[in-house]
């Protein structure tokens, strides 16, 4: 059968899926961040864990996991590696030993100075206003999808 005789696929094309656009954008972000993070010796998940701790140091693993949308079994190896690198400290909460608290070390705080130059707004090709609008729209989409998923349980 010749290609011109092939039936047209039913439904939308892959490029028309919003979920694929977001997924592939996430991959593109990873590639854009990679040289910067390689210079810091970090992976992207390690970096966002440290950023969350810059915002609020000394928090439980569970609260950090909620902020990062990561399950404990995914977050714990990230934190163990950051601890081995000397950037974070994990310890049991004295008031509730079921909880593990995560805190930045001095080295973890100093990483902020090295990572502050990380700004991919220019690389996005968007104006700062467009970038802000896009970020807010994606957050709204994410939050709505989370609410919808919870409503189905």
C-alpha positions in Angstrom: 0.0 0.0 0.0 1.3 3.4 -0.9 1.7 6.0 1.8 -0.7 8.3 0.2 -3.3 5.5 0.4 -2.8 5.0 4.1 -5.8 5.9 6.3 -5.5 9.0 8.3 -5.1 8.3 12.0 -8.2 9.0 14.1 -8.0 11.6 16.9 -5.6 14.3 17.6 -1.9 14.2 16.7 0.8 13.9 19.3 1.8 17.6 18.8 -1.8 18.6 19.6 -1.7 17.1 23.1 -1.2 19.7 25.8 0.2 17.0 28.2 2.8 16.2 25.6 3.7 19.9 25.1 4.2 20.2 28.8 6.1 16.9 29.1 8.5 17.8 26.2 9.0 21.3 27.6 10.0 19.7 30.9 12.6 17.7 29.0 13.8 20.8 27.2 14.2 22.6 30.5 16.2 19.7 31.8 18.6 20.0 28.8 18.8 23.8 29.3 19.6 23.5 33.0 22.0 20.6 32.6 25.3 22.5 31.9 24.5 24.9 34.8 23.7 22.1 37.2 26.6 20.0 36.1 28.9 22.8 37.1 27.2 22.7 40.6 27.5 18.9 40.7 23.7 18.6 41.1 20.8 17.0 39.3 17.6 18.9 38.8 15.7 17.1 41.5 18.6 17.8 43.9 18.6 21.4 42.9 14.8 21.9 43.5 15.1 20.3 46.9 17.8 22.8 47.8 15.8 25.7 46.4 12.8 24.6 48.6 15.1 24.6 51.6 16.4 28.0 50.7 12.8 29.2 50.9 12.1 27.4 54.1 14.9 25.7 55.9 14.4 23.0 58.6 11.3 21.3 57.4 10.0 17.7 57.5 10.6 15.3 54.7 6.9 15.0 54.2 6.3 18.8 53.9 9.3 19.0 51.5 7.9 16.1 49.5 4.5 17.9 49.2 6.1 21.1 47.9 8.2 19.2 45.3 5.3 16.8 44.4 7.6 13.8 45.2 6.8 10.7 47.2 9.0 9.8 50.1 10.5 6.8 48.3 11.7 9.2 45.6 12.7 12.1 47.8 14.7 10.1 50.4 17.4 9.0 48.0 17.8 12.6 46.8 18.2 13.8 50.3 20.6 11.0 51.2 22.8 12.0 48.2 22.6 15.7 49.2 23.6 14.7 52.8 26.5 12.7 51.5 27.6 15.8 49.4 27.5 17.8 52.6 24.6 20.1 51.6 21.8 19.0 53.9 21.4 17.4 57.3 18.6 15.0 58.3 17.7 14.3 61.8 14.7 12.9 63.8 12.4 15.6 65.2 12.9 15.6 69.0 9.3 16.3 69.6 7.9 13.7 67.2 10.5 11.0 66.3 8.3 9.7 63.5 9.2 12.9 61.6 12.6 13.5 59.9 13.7 17.1 59.7 15.8 18.4 56.8 18.1 21.4 57.1 20.7 23.0 55.0 24.3 23.0 56.0 26.5 26.0 55.5 27.7 24.5 52.2 24.1 24.1 51.1 23.4 27.7 51.9 26.5 28.8 49.9 25.3 26.9 46.9 22.7 29.7 46.5 25.4 32.2 45.6 26.6 29.8 42.8 23.1 29.0 41.6 21.6 32.5 41.6 22.8 33.2 38.0 20.5 30.4 36.8 17.7 32.2 34.9 16.3 30.7 31.8 13.8 33.5 31.1 16.0 34.8 28.3 16.5 31.3 26.8 12.7 30.8 26.8 12.3 33.6 24.2 9.5 35.1 26.2 9.3 38.5 27.7 9.4 38.6 31.5 5.6 39.4 31.4 4.9 36.5 29.0 7.1 34.2 31.1 5.2 35.2 34.3 1.8 34.7 32.6 2.9 31.3 31.3 4.2 30.2 34.7 0.9 31.2 36.4 -1.1 29.5 33.8 0.8 26.2 34.1 0.5 26.4 37.9 -3.3 26.9 37.6 -3.5 24.0 35.2 -1.5 21.8 37.6 -3.5 22.7 40.6 -6.8 22.1 38.8 -5.6 18.7 37.6 -4.6 17.8 41.1 -8.0 18.8 42.4 -9.7 16.8 39.7 -7.6 13.7 40.5 -8.4 14.0 44.2 -12.1 14.3 43.4 -12.1 10.9 41.6 -10.7 9.0 44.6 
